[in-house]
Amino acid sequence: MCLWNGRYRWLGLALLVCTLGAATACQEDDLFLPGVFPNASGFWSGQYRVSGCALSGSNDPFFCDEVFFNGASLILELELDQSGGQLSGWIYQGELVGDVVGAVDQDGVVTLDGVIGGLGDDFITTILAWQAGLLGDTLLGSWRFWVEDNAGQGFGAATVDAWLTLYGPSVVKFFGCAAEGELGTDAQLSDGLDGTDCQLATGMYVEGMEDGASFDVYTFTGAAGDSIEITLRSEDFDAFMLVAYTDEEVFWWDDDSGVGTSGTDAAFTLVFDVSETVLLIASSYWAGETGAYTLGAELLEPPPTAVRTAPAAREPGGRVRALGGRVGKQGRQDEGAAESPGRRFRRLAGRARGPTE
């Protein structure tokens, strides 16, 4: 709960946004000065979680059953310019792009209007309502949009309501999901996958991951010369783990190398030629799996010989090499396999671009 001088701060959408995740105390200097508009410009990326979907003009349930079903978590990106309290820029809903205009008031409330997609696109989205609160480097709020079939595929249209959380460039994230914390050397942390976690939507291609898989993100920083064994263990689901650079480029993953009591834990060793921070993505091999897990990092002595080298020409320089991992199973449809019904909507659920492009 947030309290300034005995007054609660609301954003006009029945949402108190003084905290994000764990409750935090608000400071007096969080208040915006009179006559000064807070800065909402820049690149924002995150995910929105569908809370409602209503069909219109068709009996085909595609929109609400296969893409915008309740609980679906999809990626959204914004590029905003600001002049005073006025905003303009671009919005990326999957691979669809559109113009947006709007405003930010002195309380940090951002409102936007716009149309996403055009005459050459299979689908067009119209923003019906958008209201989000600016809290540091986070935009937290809700939006409602109208999506319609623009190619005569018989899908009709739908009105969709969703909660959204977008992050600025200073927040470390992976496909719109902010890192939940940092894993230390010779340390373990316990967490779990559930229906509130970020999801990999259809078209958000990540090598090795399945559409609909939930995931958590953590950072790990290795010192030059370190060899670190990373493990993801769970008795509730088939563990699947990826490692990526902070620009979100995945360079290694594993399914069952960690063995475990059920033979489905994930593990690999990272050899750091220089000090570097990487992202650890904890997920499940099969979409829809949930449960508790333990993520651990152990310093190995002496360093093993790495069998694979990640790309060397990078900024900020250096290499991280990987040993082990990449075990797979039969029976799951790969991303490159035949198109599924849900994949028809890739241009809305996928990703148009990344924050480093």
HELIX and SHEET records of a PDB file:
HELIX    1   1 GLU A   28  ASP A   30  5                                   3    
HELIX    2   2 PHE A   62  PHE A   62  1                                   1    
HELIX    3   3 PHE A   63  VAL A   67  3                                   5    
HELIX    4   4 PRO A  341  PHE A  345  5                                   5    
HELIX    5   5 ARG A  346  ALA A  349  1                                   4    
SHEET    1   A 2 LEU A   3  TRP A   4  0                                        
SHEET    2   A 2 ARG A   7  TYR A   8 -1                                        
SHEET    1   B 9 GLY A  42  SER A  56  0                                        
SHEET    2   B 9 SER A  73  SER A  83 -1                                        
SHEET    3   B 9 GLN A  86  GLN A  93 -1                                        
SHEET    4   B 9 LEU A  96  VAL A 104 -1                                        
SHEET    5   B 9 VAL A 109  ILE A 116 -1                                        
SHEET    6   B 9 PHE A 123  LEU A 135 -1                                        
SHEET    7   B 9 THR A 138  ASP A 149 -1                                        
SHEET    8   B 9 ALA A 157  TYR A 167 -1                                        
SHEET    9   B 9 GLY A  42  SER A  56 -1                                        
SHEET    1   C 2 LYS A 173  PHE A 174  0                                        
SHEET    2   C 2 CYS A 177  ALA A 178 -1                                        
SHEET    1   D 3 GLY A 181  GLU A 182  0                                        
SHEET    2   D 3 SER A 214  GLY A 222  1                                        
SHEET    3   D 3 CYS A 198  GLN A 199 -1                                        
SHEET    1   E 5 GLY A 181  GLU A 182  0                                        
SHEET    2   E 5 SER A 214  GLY A 222  1                                        
SHEET    3   E 5 GLU A 276  SER A 284 -1                                        
SHEET    4   E 5 ALA A 239  TYR A 245 -1                                        
SHEET    5   E 5 VAL A 250  ASP A 254 -1                                        
SHEET    1   F 6 ALA A 187  LEU A 193  0                                        
SHEET    2   F 6 GLY A 291  LEU A 299 -1                                        
SHEET    3   F 6 SER A 227  ARG A 233 -1                                        
SHEET    4   F 6 ALA A 266  PHE A 272 -1                                        
SHEET    5   F 6 VAL A 320  LEU A 323 -1                                        
SHEET    6   F 6 ARG A 308  THR A 309 -1                                        
END                                                                             
